[in-house]
Amino acid sequence: MRTLYIDCGMGAAGDMLTAALLELHPDPAAFLERMNALALPGVEISALPCVKCGVTGTRVEVLVGGAEEESADAEGPHVHAHAHVHGHTHEEEHGHGHTHEHHCEGHSHAGMHEIGHVVSRLDLPEKVRADVLAVYALIAEAEGKVHGRPVSEVHFHEVGALDAVADIAGVSLLLHEIAPAWVVASPVHVGSGHVRCAHGVLPVPAPATMELLRGVPIYGGAVRGELCTPTGAALLKHFVSEFAPLPLMKVSRIGYGMGKKDFAWANCVRVMLGEAE
C-alpha cells in the first residue's frame, strides 16, 4: 500500500509540510508555477535550498504583498520558525481595539465567508478545494472555542489568512497528486516555553493549537519555542489517518521541509513515501 509517513519530531507548520512534500513531487518547478498561477491576492510562493545541521532540504517562502509573515517566541531570538495564522473575534478586534503584533496596521480581516470566496475562485480540483475549506474550518472552530465565540465571529488578519490559504492549498494539492493510500505521522513535538500573540504571551502550544491537537499524541521537550502551529496542527488532524511509530515499509522517496529557526536539532519536517503492508 502506498504510504506516506510524516516525522513530526520538530513539530509541524504549513510551510514546512509544503516544502517536505514538494521534495516528493516529480516536478517541483512546475508545481510552484501552478501554485503561483492560482493568483491568490498578492501572494508569491517560492522554494529555496536550505541546510540545517548539515542536512540539505527545501524551505518554502510565502510572500504576501512582498513580505513574509513573522511571529515571535517569547524567549530567545525574535525570529519564528514559521509563519502561521491566529484568529480573533469580531468583537475583540473592533469592540476592544486589539491589534495583532505581527501585522502592519491597516490590513483588512477575513472570516470563513471571505476565505470560502477566495478558495472557491482558485483553479483547483474540487476535492482539493473541499480539503482546503475543511482544514481552514478546523482552525476557525478551534479559535472560536478558545475565544468562546461562534465560528461566524472568528476573523483572521488578511496577511495571516492568505499565508495559511497558500500553505493549506499547497499541502492539499501535493497530497492529491502524490496520492498516498495511507498517511501516518509520528507523535507531534510541540516545543516548550511561550509565544507572543495579539492577546499577550501564551503558553506553548498556543491554545488554538492545543485544541486542534486534542486526541493526537504530543510531547514537549528541551526545545524552547513553538514547533507546531495551528495551520500545521489542522493539516495533520485532517489528513493523517494514524499517529504511530514508523511502520514497516520500503521507502522510495524522502523529503525535508525546513523551518527558518536554527536549533541544536535539525529544524525540519521529514516525509517518507513508500510501500507498507
C-alpha angles and dihedrals in degrees: 000000000000103000134186118201120195117202106209095179088129096035126253137273132173096248093046093049090048091051094047094049091045088063088059093052116102092225112026094170093055090046092054090049089055092048092052090046089061085079098218102187109275093342124137121180125197138166123224131188110249135184124209121179089343094308118120118220142136132279118200115213119202114193120192111193089347095304133098116225114246133195129186136228111223092233129047129006113000095235116104126221092235144353120260144166128258123190133211134181123261090242093052094051100041104021099046101023099239115166131191114252094216100054134072116249115261099042113136124232134237133209127194091277091058092043089052090051092052093047094046090061096052117107095239134130111271092246091054092049089051091051092050092052092045092053093047090048089056089055092047092048091050093048090047092051092048092050094040094240136117118261090251089067096050113104129183128210108255097239093049091043094053092043090053093045089054092050094044093046091048095051093043094050093044092052090046091055098038086048105196115188091212130029117198128176136190121243107285123253105215099182124224143255125050140307130211118234140157093286098047134267115343133185121258121281091045113236095256091049090049090051091051091049095056106135093014118113107246138168140185127216148160095315110103110213144054108294100169120052128197090254092050092046093049092049091051092046092052102041107028116092096188138011107215144121118290106294125225101280143144105240117215103168135025129194132191120202111192131210125213099244124085123225135164083260122064104265100221147112110234121204128190126197122197148106123300131178 
